Amino acid sequence: MIYDEEWARETGMQRLEAIRKSMHTITVKELQEQETERFPVATDPWCEQYHRFLKEHPRDHFYTARFFQEDTEEYVELIYCKETHSGMWFLPGKGMGMLQPDTLEALGKIAGEM
């Protein structure tokens, strides 16, 4: 195994452990209250997508977790919806996006352990 593959595997395992330790349930109302923190500028295009995502899942069970990203020295926040197996990631003040299938699979397993 080459160095990069080993580093990626170890980093992934460390992140999964951090997610496992920090994951907890969160209500849609709590997520809505965090909207102004996440999007201080109301015209942020991701604000609309975040709002729509929450509106589409008003009664679903959400989980949130975070891990430290060493290369940027910042925390990444995750939101995961168990019923629809979908979610979003946030790098506060920098960016966000939809979670990819491999991350969703890992979060689904962790949420299933709770």
VEXDRENRO-308845 format. One record per residue: residue number from 1; residue in one letter; x, y negated, z of N, C-alpha, C in turn. Coordinates in Angstrom, 1 decimal. Layout:
{NUM,'A',{X,Y,Z},{X,Y,Z},{X,Y,Z}}
...
// end
This chain:
{1,'M',{0.9,1.2,0.0},{0.0,0.0,0.0},{0.9,-1.2,0.0}}
{2,'I',{0.6,-2.2,-0.9},{1.4,-3.4,-0.9},{1.0,-4.3,0.2}}
{3,'Y',{1.9,-5.3,0.5},{1.7,-6.2,1.6},{0.4,-6.9,1.5}}
{4,'D',{0.1,-7.5,0.3},{-1.2,-8.2,0.2},{-2.4,-7.4,0.5}}
{5,'E',{-2.4,-6.2,0.1},{-3.6,-5.3,0.4},{-3.7,-5.0,1.9}}
{6,'E',{-2.5,-4.8,2.6},{-2.5,-4.6,4.0},{-3.0,-5.8,4.7}}
{7,'W',{-2.5,-7.0,4.3},{-2.9,-8.2,5.0},{-4.4,-8.4,4.8}}
{8,'A',{-4.9,-8.2,3.6},{-6.4,-8.4,3.4},{-7.2,-7.5,4.2}}
{9,'R',{-6.8,-6.2,4.3},{-7.5,-5.2,5.1},{-7.5,-5.6,6.6}}
{10,'E',{-6.3,-6.0,7.1},{-6.2,-6.4,8.5},{-7.0,-7.6,8.8}}
{11,'T',{-6.9,-8.6,7.9},{-7.7,-9.8,8.1},{-9.2,-9.6,8.0}}
{12,'G',{-9.6,-8.7,7.1},{-11.0,-8.4,7.1},{-11.5,-7.7,8.3}}
{13,'M',{-10.7,-6.8,8.9},{-11.1,-6.1,10.1},{-11.2,-7.1,11.3}}
{14,'Q',{-10.2,-8.0,11.3},{-10.2,-9.0,12.4},{-11.5,-9.9,12.3}}
{15,'R',{-11.8,-10.3,11.1},{-13.0,-11.2,10.9},{-14.3,-10.4,11.3}}
{16,'L',{-14.4,-9.1,10.9},{-15.5,-8.3,11.2},{-15.7,-8.2,12.7}}
{17,'E',{-14.6,-8.0,13.4},{-14.6,-7.9,14.9},{-15.1,-9.2,15.5}}
{18,'A',{-14.6,-10.4,15.0},{-15.0,-11.7,15.5},{-16.5,-11.9,15.2}}
{19,'I',{-17.0,-11.5,14.0},{-18.4,-11.6,13.7},{-19.2,-10.7,14.7}}
{20,'R',{-18.8,-9.5,14.9},{-19.5,-8.5,15.8},{-19.6,-9.2,17.2}}
{21,'K',{-18.5,-9.8,17.7},{-18.5,-10.4,19.0},{-19.4,-11.6,19.1}}
{22,'S',{-19.5,-12.4,18.0},{-20.2,-13.7,18.1},{-21.6,-13.6,17.6}}
{23,'M',{-22.0,-12.5,16.9},{-23.3,-12.5,16.3},{-24.4,-12.5,17.3}}
{24,'H',{-25.4,-13.3,17.1},{-26.6,-13.3,18.0},{-27.8,-13.8,17.2}}
{25,'T',{-29.0,-13.5,17.7},{-30.2,-14.0,17.0},{-30.4,-15.5,17.1}}
{26,'I',{-31.1,-16.0,16.2},{-31.4,-17.5,16.2},{-32.7,-17.6,15.5}}
{27,'T',{-33.5,-18.6,16.0},{-34.8,-18.8,15.4},{-34.7,-19.8,14.2}}
{28,'V',{-35.8,-19.8,13.4},{-35.9,-20.7,12.3},{-35.9,-22.1,12.8}}
{29,'K',{-36.6,-22.3,13.9},{-36.6,-23.7,14.5},{-35.3,-24.2,14.9}}
{30,'E',{-34.5,-23.3,15.5},{-33.1,-23.7,15.9},{-32.3,-24.0,14.7}}
{31,'L',{-32.4,-23.2,13.6},{-31.7,-23.5,12.4},{-32.1,-24.8,11.7}}
{32,'Q',{-33.4,-25.1,11.8},{-33.9,-26.4,11.3},{-33.3,-27.5,12.1}}
{33,'E',{-33.2,-27.3,13.4},{-32.6,-28.4,14.2},{-31.2,-28.6,13.9}}
{34,'Q',{-30.5,-27.7,13.4},{-29.1,-27.8,13.0},{-28.9,-28.4,11.6}}
{35,'E',{-30.0,-28.7,10.9},{-29.9,-29.2,9.6},{-29.2,-30.5,9.5}}
{36,'T',{-29.5,-31.4,10.4},{-28.9,-32.8,10.4},{-27.4,-32.7,10.7}}
{37,'E',{-27.0,-31.7,11.6},{-25.6,-31.5,11.9},{-24.8,-31.0,10.6}}
{38,'R',{-25.5,-30.0,9.9},{-24.8,-29.4,8.8},{-24.8,-30.4,7.6}}
{39,'F',{-25.8,-31.2,7.5},{-25.9,-32.1,6.3},{-26.2,-33.5,6.8}}
{40,'P',{-25.1,-34.2,7.2},{-25.3,-35.6,7.6},{-25.8,-36.5,6.5}}
{41,'V',{-25.5,-36.2,5.3},{-26.0,-36.9,4.1},{-27.2,-36.2,3.5}}
{42,'A',{-28.3,-36.9,3.6},{-29.6,-36.3,3.2},{-29.6,-35.9,1.7}}
{43,'T',{-28.8,-36.5,0.9},{-28.8,-36.2,-0.6},{-27.8,-35.1,-0.9}}
{44,'D',{-27.2,-34.4,0.1},{-26.4,-33.3,-0.2},{-27.2,-32.2,-0.9}}
{45,'P',{-26.7,-31.8,-2.1},{-27.5,-30.8,-2.8},{-27.7,-29.5,-2.1}}
{46,'W',{-26.8,-29.1,-1.2},{-26.9,-27.9,-0.5},{-28.0,-28.0,0.6}}
{47,'C',{-28.3,-29.3,1.0},{-29.4,-29.5,2.0},{-30.7,-28.9,1.5}}
{48,'E',{-31.0,-29.2,0.3},{-32.2,-28.7,-0.3},{-32.3,-27.2,-0.4}}
{49,'Q',{-31.2,-26.6,-0.7},{-31.1,-25.1,-0.8},{-31.3,-24.5,0.6}}
{50,'Y',{-30.6,-25.1,1.6},{-30.7,-24.7,3.0},{-32.2,-24.8,3.4}}
{51,'H',{-32.8,-25.9,3.2},{-34.2,-26.1,3.6},{-35.1,-25.1,2.9}}
{52,'R',{-34.9,-24.9,1.6},{-35.7,-23.9,0.9},{-35.5,-22.5,1.4}}
{53,'F',{-34.3,-22.2,1.7},{-33.9,-20.8,2.2},{-34.7,-20.6,3.5}}
{54,'L',{-34.7,-21.6,4.4},{-35.4,-21.4,5.7},{-37.0,-21.4,5.5}}
{55,'K',{-37.4,-22.2,4.6},{-38.9,-22.3,4.3},{-39.4,-20.9,3.7}}
{56,'E',{-38.5,-20.3,2.9},{-38.9,-19.0,2.3},{-39.0,-17.9,3.3}}
{57,'H',{-38.4,-18.1,4.5},{-38.3,-17.0,5.5},{-38.8,-17.5,6.8}}
{58,'P',{-40.0,-18.0,6.9},{-40.5,-18.6,8.2},{-40.6,-17.7,9.4}}
{59,'R',{-40.8,-16.4,9.1},{-41.1,-15.5,10.2},{-40.0,-14.4,10.3}}
{60,'D',{-39.0,-14.5,9.5},{-37.9,-13.5,9.5},{-37.0,-13.7,10.7}}
{61,'H',{-36.2,-12.6,10.9},{-35.3,-12.6,12.0},{-33.9,-13.0,11.5}}
{62,'F',{-33.3,-14.0,12.0},{-32.0,-14.5,11.6},{-31.0,-14.2,12.6}}
{63,'Y',{-29.7,-14.0,12.1},{-28.6,-13.8,13.0},{-27.6,-14.9,12.6}}
{64,'T',{-26.8,-15.3,13.5},{-25.7,-16.2,13.2},{-24.4,-15.7,13.8}}
{65,'A',{-23.3,-16.0,13.2},{-22.0,-15.6,13.7},{-21.0,-16.5,13.2}}
{66,'R',{-19.7,-16.4,13.7},{-18.7,-17.3,13.2},{-17.3,-16.5,13.3}}
{67,'F',{-16.4,-17.0,12.5},{-15.0,-16.4,12.7},{-14.0,-17.5,12.3}}
{68,'F',{-12.8,-17.4,12.8},{-11.8,-18.4,12.6},{-11.0,-18.0,11.3}}
{69,'Q',{-10.9,-18.9,10.4},{-10.2,-18.7,9.1},{-8.8,-19.3,9.3}}
{70,'E',{-7.8,-18.5,9.5},{-6.5,-18.9,9.8},{-5.9,-19.8,8.7}}
{71,'D',{-6.1,-19.4,7.5},{-5.4,-20.2,6.4},{-5.9,-21.6,6.3}}
{72,'T',{-7.1,-21.9,6.8},{-7.6,-23.3,6.8},{-7.7,-23.9,8.2}}
{73,'E',{-7.5,-23.0,9.2},{-7.6,-23.3,10.6},{-9.0,-23.9,10.9}}
{74,'E',{-10.0,-23.3,10.4},{-11.4,-23.8,10.6},{-12.3,-22.6,10.9}}
{75,'Y',{-13.4,-22.9,11.5},{-14.4,-21.8,11.7},{-15.4,-21.8,10.6}}
{76,'V',{-15.7,-20.6,10.2},{-16.7,-20.3,9.1},{-18.0,-19.8,9.9}}
{77,'E',{-19.1,-20.4,9.6},{-20.4,-20.0,10.2},{-21.2,-19.3,9.2}}
{78,'L',{-21.9,-18.2,9.7},{-22.7,-17.4,8.8},{-24.1,-17.4,9.3}}
{79,'I',{-25.0,-17.3,8.4},{-26.5,-17.1,8.7},{-26.9,-15.9,7.9}}
{80,'Y',{-27.5,-15.0,8.6},{-28.0,-13.7,7.9},{-29.4,-13.5,8.2}}
{81,'C',{-30.2,-13.2,7.2},{-31.6,-12.8,7.3},{-31.7,-11.3,7.1}}
{82,'K',{-32.1,-10.6,8.2},{-32.2,-9.1,8.1},{-33.2,-8.6,7.2}}
{83,'E',{-34.4,-9.2,7.2},{-35.5,-8.7,6.3},{-35.2,-8.8,4.8}}
{84,'T',{-34.6,-9.9,4.4},{-34.4,-10.0,3.0},{-32.9,-9.7,2.6}}
{85,'H',{-32.1,-9.4,3.6},{-30.7,-9.0,3.3},{-30.0,-10.1,2.5}}
{86,'S',{-30.2,-11.4,3.0},{-29.6,-12.5,2.4},{-29.0,-13.4,3.4}}
{87,'G',{-28.2,-14.4,3.0},{-27.6,-15.3,3.9},{-26.7,-16.3,3.3}}
{88,'M',{-26.2,-17.2,4.2},{-25.4,-18.3,3.7},{-24.1,-18.4,4.6}}
{89,'W',{-23.1,-19.0,4.1},{-21.9,-19.3,4.8},{-21.7,-20.8,4.8}}
{90,'F',{-21.1,-21.3,5.9},{-20.8,-22.7,6.0},{-19.4,-23.0,6.5}}
{91,'L',{-18.7,-23.9,5.9},{-17.4,-24.4,6.4},{-17.8,-25.8,6.7}}
{92,'P',{-18.1,-26.1,8.0},{-18.6,-27.3,8.4},{-17.9,-28.5,7.9}}
{93,'G',{-18.7,-29.4,7.2},{-18.2,-30.6,6.7},{-17.4,-30.4,5.3}}
{94,'K',{-17.3,-29.2,4.9},{-16.5,-28.9,3.7},{-17.3,-28.3,2.5}}
{95,'G',{-18.2,-27.3,2.9},{-18.9,-26.6,1.8},{-19.7,-25.5,2.4}}
{96,'M',{-20.5,-24.8,1.5},{-21.3,-23.7,1.8},{-21.7,-22.9,0.6}}
{97,'G',{-22.2,-21.8,0.8},{-22.6,-21.0,-0.3},{-23.4,-19.8,0.1}}
{98,'M',{-23.9,-19.0,-0.8},{-24.7,-17.8,-0.6},{-23.7,-16.7,-0.3}}
{99,'L',{-24.1,-15.8,0.6},{-23.2,-14.6,1.0},{-23.2,-13.6,-0.2}}
{100,'Q',{-22.1,-13.0,-0.4},{-21.9,-12.0,-1.4},{-22.3,-10.6,-0.9}}
{101,'P',{-22.5,-9.7,-1.8},{-23.0,-8.4,-1.4},{-22.2,-7.6,-0.4}}
{102,'D',{-20.8,-7.7,-0.5},{-20.0,-7.0,0.5},{-20.2,-7.6,1.9}}
{103,'T',{-20.3,-8.9,2.0},{-20.5,-9.5,3.3},{-21.9,-9.2,3.8}}
{104,'L',{-22.9,-9.2,2.9},{-24.2,-8.9,3.4},{-24.3,-7.5,3.9}}
{105,'E',{-23.6,-6.6,3.2},{-23.6,-5.2,3.7},{-23.0,-5.1,5.1}}
{106,'A',{-21.9,-5.7,5.3},{-21.2,-5.7,6.6},{-22.1,-6.3,7.7}}
{107,'L',{-22.7,-7.5,7.4},{-23.6,-8.1,8.4},{-24.8,-7.3,8.7}}
{108,'G',{-25.4,-6.6,7.7},{-26.5,-5.7,7.9},{-26.1,-4.6,8.8}}
{109,'K',{-25.0,-4.0,8.7},{-24.5,-2.9,9.6},{-24.4,-3.5,11.0}}
{110,'I',{-23.8,-4.6,11.2},{-23.5,-5.2,12.5},{-24.9,-5.6,13.1}}
{111,'A',{-25.8,-6.2,12.4},{-27.1,-6.5,12.9},{-27.9,-5.3,13.3}}
{112,'G',{-27.7,-4.2,12.6},{-28.3,-2.9,12.9},{-27.8,-2.3,14.2}}
{113,'E',{-26.6,-2.7,14.6},{-26.1,-2.2,15.9},{-26.6,-2.9,17.1}}
{114,'M',{-27.2,-4.1,16.8},{-27.7,-4.9,17.9},{-29.0,-4.4,18.5}}
// end
